[in-house]
Amino acid sequence: MPIRRTRPANRIAVLLAAVSLAAAACSSSTDDASTDTTITLATTSTTTSSTTTTIPPTTTTTLPPAADAGIALPRAATYASVIFEVIGAEYSNDEPGTYLDDEPGVGEERYLYLGITADFEPDYPGKSEDFSVADFALILADGTAIPAEKVDFRGTILLSDEPQSSALAFPGGERDLTLAALTYDNAENEPMVLTLDGPVPEDPYPIAVDVDATADVEYEGGCANATGTVNVLDAEWDIDAGVDHERREIVKSGTTRTVVGERFVRIRLQSIASDGSCGGTVLTSDAFRLVVDGLPLGPENSVAELLKDGEGVELIWGFRVPIDADNVELEVGVVDGLVASIPIEKPNDLP
């Protein structure tokens, strides 16, 4: 049963009734005198002062945790004989400037981060390649291009003797990556396309073609032309310059990636000296030309060899060829002597 509490006013009424009964009892016991008794009740008024404290509302922002981007990795592609491999992909609110730190800062904007590694192809003698982060982009299936942003404030990926690990940041939050690709395009050289979804296309390069031709030629001698022979063994078409017979870079300055609208062709051959003059037979690049639609082009690399009679050497020459060329021939021999012209097959549709 609930406890009922008596209000203060009722308590006063009860008290008054009790006092009246007491007075009546006294009056009945004394006949000669009557006594009037006045009871004054004092009431105490208590005022309680209350203090109101206003607590401002607390706003809590909950950022979503990092989430895997859901693409099958790793995936790789090659540019200038450098293998780029995407090894991780996640969405995160980590700030690009601190993404690679042990404790990165967190912001309101969400990014797609692609973790990448870069390394030269096995046994490639490259010393240095420099890639601008601004030339990387995420290409969506509808053709939308999202340029990469700097991570850790680095504007370039510099590759030297050691492999490099880095990341690329793409703003805009979570996106549909179906048939998306990572590209590197500096608007001068042939771009790299690294697919992030769907089948991984096979790299079509290098494209080998057979030649197998032998001819008599004249090389340079110490004091007169020197007779000899040339055996052309094979050729390779490529999008990167590659290496020569001594595993040296064919293109020694700048990027080894071909420019837009051209391809490299490497031609492997043997030169043999027969009858030298004034010390022997001298082999230099002057005796080797690629004639493309009637225009003679010199090789990208250079060689200087002194051969005794009967000696030979195997060489690889690299040439730049316009992709729309129709007729390609290798000329061997000094221009004022005996020259051999050997056709070099060019694939109809160079990718």
LINSULUR-V344804 format. One record per backbone hydrogen bond with DSSP energy under -0.5 kcal/mol. NH is the residue of the N-H (numbers start at 1). CO is the residue of the C=O. E is the energy in kcal/mol with one decimal. If there is no record, write none. Layout:
# LINSULUR-V344804
nh = (NH | NH)
co = (CO | CO)
e = (E | E)
This chain:
# LINSULUR-V344804
nh = (4 | 10 | 11 | 12 | 13 | 14 | 15 | 16 | 17 | 18 | 19 | 20 | 21 | 22 | 23 | 24 | 25 | 26 | 27 | 28 | 29 | 30 | 30 | 36 | 37 | 38 | 39 | 40 | 41 | 42 | 45 | 46 | 47 | 48 | 49 | 50 | 53 | 54 | 55 | 56 | 59 | 60 | 61 | 62 | 63 | 67 | 69 | 73 | 74 | 75 | 77 | 79 | 82 | 83 | 84 | 84 | 85 | 85 | 86 | 87 | 87 | 88 | 90 | 91 | 92 | 95 | 98 | 99 | 99 | 101 | 104 | 107 | 111 | 112 | 113 | 113 | 114 | 115 | 115 | 116 | 117 | 118 | 119 | 121 | 124 | 129 | 131 | 133 | 134 | 135 | 136 | 137 | 138 | 139 | 139 | 140 | 140 | 143 | 146 | 147 | 148 | 149 | 151 | 152 | 154 | 155 | 157 | 158 | 159 | 159 | 160 | 164 | 166 | 168 | 169 | 170 | 172 | 173 | 177 | 180 | 181 | 182 | 183 | 184 | 185 | 190 | 192 | 194 | 195 | 196 | 197 | 201 | 206 | 207 | 208 | 209 | 211 | 212 | 213 | 215 | 217 | 218 | 219 | 220 | 222 | 222 | 226 | 227 | 228 | 229 | 230 | 231 | 232 | 232 | 233 | 233 | 234 | 235 | 236 | 237 | 238 | 241 | 244 | 247 | 250 | 252 | 258 | 260 | 262 | 263 | 264 | 265 | 266 | 267 | 268 | 268 | 269 | 270 | 271 | 272 | 273 | 274 | 275 | 277 | 280 | 281 | 282 | 283 | 283 | 284 | 285 | 287 | 288 | 289 | 290 | 291 | 291 | 292 | 292 | 293 | 293 | 295 | 296 | 297 | 299 | 300 | 305 | 307 | 307 | 310 | 311 | 313 | 315 | 317 | 319 | 321 | 323 | 325 | 329 | 330 | 331 | 331 | 332 | 333 | 334 | 337 | 339 | 340 | 342 | 342 | 344 | 345 | 350)
co = (2 | 7 | 7 | 8 | 9 | 10 | 11 | 12 | 13 | 14 | 15 | 16 | 17 | 18 | 19 | 20 | 21 | 22 | 23 | 24 | 25 | 26 | 27 | 34 | 35 | 36 | 37 | 38 | 39 | 40 | 43 | 44 | 45 | 46 | 47 | 48 | 51 | 52 | 53 | 54 | 57 | 58 | 59 | 60 | 61 | 91 | 89 | 71 | 86 | 86 | 84 | 82 | 79 | 119 | 77 | 82 | 83 | 117 | 75 | 85 | 115 | 115 | 113 | 67 | 111 | 105 | 95 | 95 | 96 | 98 | 101 | 93 | 92 | 170 | 90 | 111 | 168 | 88 | 113 | 166 | 85 | 164 | 83 | 81 | 121 | 159 | 157 | 155 | 155 | 132 | 133 | 183 | 146 | 137 | 181 | 138 | 144 | 140 | 138 | 145 | 136 | 169 | 154 | 96 | 151 | 153 | 131 | 156 | 129 | 157 | 162 | 118 | 116 | 114 | 149 | 112 | 110 | 110 | 175 | 177 | 139 | 194 | 137 | 192 | 135 | 258 | 184 | 182 | 193 | 180 | 180 | 199 | 237 | 237 | 206 | 235 | 233 | 233 | 232 | 230 | 228 | 338 | 226 | 282 | 277 | 280 | 219 | 275 | 217 | 272 | 215 | 270 | 213 | 230 | 231 | 268 | 268 | 209 | 266 | 207 | 264 | 256 | 248 | 244 | 242 | 250 | 239 | 188 | 259 | 321 | 238 | 319 | 236 | 317 | 234 | 266 | 315 | 231 | 313 | 229 | 311 | 227 | 227 | 280 | 277 | 307 | 220 | 281 | 305 | 282 | 303 | 284 | 285 | 331 | 297 | 289 | 329 | 290 | 295 | 291 | 327 | 292 | 294 | 290 | 288 | 318 | 283 | 281 | 305 | 273 | 308 | 271 | 269 | 267 | 265 | 263 | 261 | 322 | 291 | 342 | 289 | 329 | 340 | 287 | 218 | 334 | 337 | 332 | 330 | 340 | 328 | 343 | 348)
e = (-0.5 | -0.5 | -1.5 | -1.5 | -1.7 | -2.4 | -2.1 | -2.4 | -2.2 | -2.1 | -2.0 | -2.1 | -1.9 | -1.8 | -2.0 | -2.1 | -2.0 | -1.7 | -1.9 | -1.7 | -0.9 | -0.8 | -0.5 | -0.5 | -0.6 | -0.5 | -0.6 | -0.6 | -0.6 | -0.6 | -0.6 | -0.6 | -0.5 | -0.6 | -0.6 | -0.5 | -0.5 | -0.5 | -0.6 | -0.6 | -0.5 | -0.6 | -0.5 | -0.6 | -0.7 | -2.4 | -2.3 | -0.5 | -0.7 | -1.4 | -2.2 | -2.5 | -1.5 | -3.5 | -3.1 | -0.7 | -0.5 | -2.3 | -3.0 | -0.7 | -2.6 | -1.2 | -2.1 | -3.3 | -2.2 | -2.8 | -1.7 | -0.7 | -0.8 | -2.0 | -0.6 | -2.7 | -2.9 | -2.7 | -3.2 | -0.6 | -2.4 | -2.2 | -0.6 | -2.3 | -2.0 | -2.4 | -1.5 | -2.4 | -2.3 | -2.3 | -2.1 | -2.6 | -0.5 | -1.4 | -1.8 | -1.9 | -2.4 | -0.6 | -3.1 | -0.6 | -2.7 | -2.1 | -2.5 | -0.6 | -2.3 | -2.8 | -0.6 | -2.5 | -1.4 | -0.6 | -3.0 | -0.6 | -3.2 | -0.6 | -0.7 | -2.5 | -2.6 | -2.0 | -1.3 | -2.2 | -1.0 | -1.9 | -0.8 | -2.1 | -2.1 | -3.3 | -2.6 | -1.8 | -2.4 | -2.4 | -2.3 | -3.3 | -0.6 | -2.7 | -0.9 | -0.7 | -0.6 | -2.8 | -0.6 | -2.8 | -1.1 | -0.6 | -1.9 | -2.1 | -2.5 | -2.0 | -3.4 | -1.0 | -2.8 | -1.0 | -2.8 | -1.3 | -2.1 | -2.1 | -2.4 | -2.6 | -3.0 | -0.5 | -0.6 | -2.3 | -1.3 | -2.1 | -2.4 | -2.8 | -2.8 | -2.4 | -2.3 | -1.9 | -2.2 | -0.6 | -2.4 | -2.4 | -1.8 | -2.4 | -2.6 | -2.3 | -3.0 | -2.7 | -2.4 | -0.5 | -2.5 | -2.4 | -2.6 | -2.4 | -3.3 | -2.5 | -1.4 | -1.8 | -0.6 | -2.8 | -3.3 | -0.5 | -3.4 | -0.6 | -0.5 | -1.5 | -1.9 | -2.5 | -2.7 | -0.6 | -3.3 | -0.7 | -2.7 | -0.6 | -2.8 | -1.9 | -0.6 | -2.3 | -0.5 | -3.6 | -2.3 | -3.2 | -0.6 | -1.9 | -2.4 | -2.2 | -2.8 | -2.3 | -2.2 | -3.0 | -2.8 | -1.8 | -2.0 | -3.3 | -3.3 | -0.6 | -2.3 | -2.6 | -2.7 | -2.1 | -0.5 | -2.6 | -2.7 | -0.5 | -2.6 | -0.5 | -0.6)
